[in-house]
Amino acid sequence: MKRLSLRIEVFLLVFIVGVLPAMLITSGVLSLYASRSVRSDVTNITNEATLLANQIVTSGYLSDTTQESMNTRFMSIGNAYDGRVMVIDANLKVVKDTYGADEGRTIVWSSVLNSLSGVSGSYYDQENSCITVTVPITTYTEEDEQEVVGVLLLTKSTDYITQNTIFFKDVVLEIMLIIGVASSVLGIIMARRFTEPLHRISKSIEDVQNGVVDEVSVKDFSETREISKKFNGFANQMRAVDDSRQEFVSNVSHELKTPLTSMKVLADSLNGMEDAPVELYKEFMQDIGNEIDRETKIINDLLSLVKLDKSGAALNISPVNVNDLMEVLLKRLKPIAEKQKVELVLESFRPVTAEVDEVKFSLAIMNLVENGIKYNEEGGYVHVSVNSDHQYLFIRVKDSGMGIPEDSLEHIFDRFYRVDKSHSREIGGTGLGLAITKNCILMHHGEIKVHSILGQGTTFDVRVPLSYIEKEA
Ligand code: ADP
């Protein structure tokens, strides 16, 4: 369904709220006026007719219809009512009709017949604008019993009700016109008042997009303030993402350039030397080979990170015996540890099976253990322990190495962050290992914490749910 604009909806709402009740009230009041007028007329005419019926009896009019005083009275009532007075005797014969039309005729109107049986009646003929009232003319017999000797029929024109109604309608129409105009003006003002801040928000968002302003600030209503706040939060988030992407790209370029620069320097210096000894060639070529290895490692780490960044789509979850896995991983790292003269110990508190992606989980733990060995000293140790409760798998990697300065702790999971660049480079670090580890752990909905004392050692604590639960995107 096509939606109306908010401005039109607000305008229509105000207009309808203004005009509709006025229309309903007016038509209600007019019909109330008409029915009340008819009711009060009926009461008055019935009273008058009852009085007149009594006079007909006391004056003996039915036996002498030529009585001047009564006839004059009938005429004057007829004139006053702009209607008709009829006197009908017990034989349904019209003995007096102020219109003269039906005098002498017999009429069998149901209202007359009703009244002849002793009941008063009234009828409002809206079409012809008149009220007709019939009352019985009653006397008392010698036995003191009531006897109907005729019927008195009075009609009264209700033209005045129609005329008043028409007059009121005209007045009301004028008032409605004023209300309509006022509602329209109010509607336009209200519509503008409500939609104008929204237009400003939309314009501000456009300005933020085009870099004209930094934030949206429309404080007219608490709702627009809230939208502004939410949008600014979102915009800042996007900026942060953009900044970190740019930083990442510049870091990547820098990191990839460094080995190339070294190689270029090595090659240039060899080229620049006349009759360089073979030993020097060999040494420099060895260095160039190391730089190529380094470049390859950086590229491999970057590829791992990029793959992980595809938001966990490729997790290959299966139940894994963590104790066995750890044993295999440590066995793989044993030669490096031995080379560094670092003791590698695995401690399994209990058998643990967890639902993980074996390859990615191994990558995460390998990086931690490798760091424990790399940033250690001769004669040091790396202790790896495996434990669990009913919900989580816990892995602790504790080393007796050089430790991490406190102010670096919050950065070590950042891409390319290294506490000591030259030292890390020397031992083949890329600064991507912990970023990869953290990503892997987060993909498993786990948590990683670090605790370190400079000069004493570092402990990484990993916690991963035993059962992998797919989270909704
Ligand atoms: P790198 O490839 O340089 O080791 P990582 O991301 O694995 O990169 O680690 C980032 C930095 O954190 C390292 O350069 C190092 O300075 C520091 N670090 C990581 N693990 C340890 C550890 N076990 N002991 C001391 N420092 C560590």
Residues whose N, C-alpha, C, O or C-beta is under 5 A from the ligand:
A	BS01	ADP	N371 G372 Y375 G401 G403 I404 I412 Y417 R418 V419 D420 S424 G429 T430 G431 L432 G433 L434 A435 T458
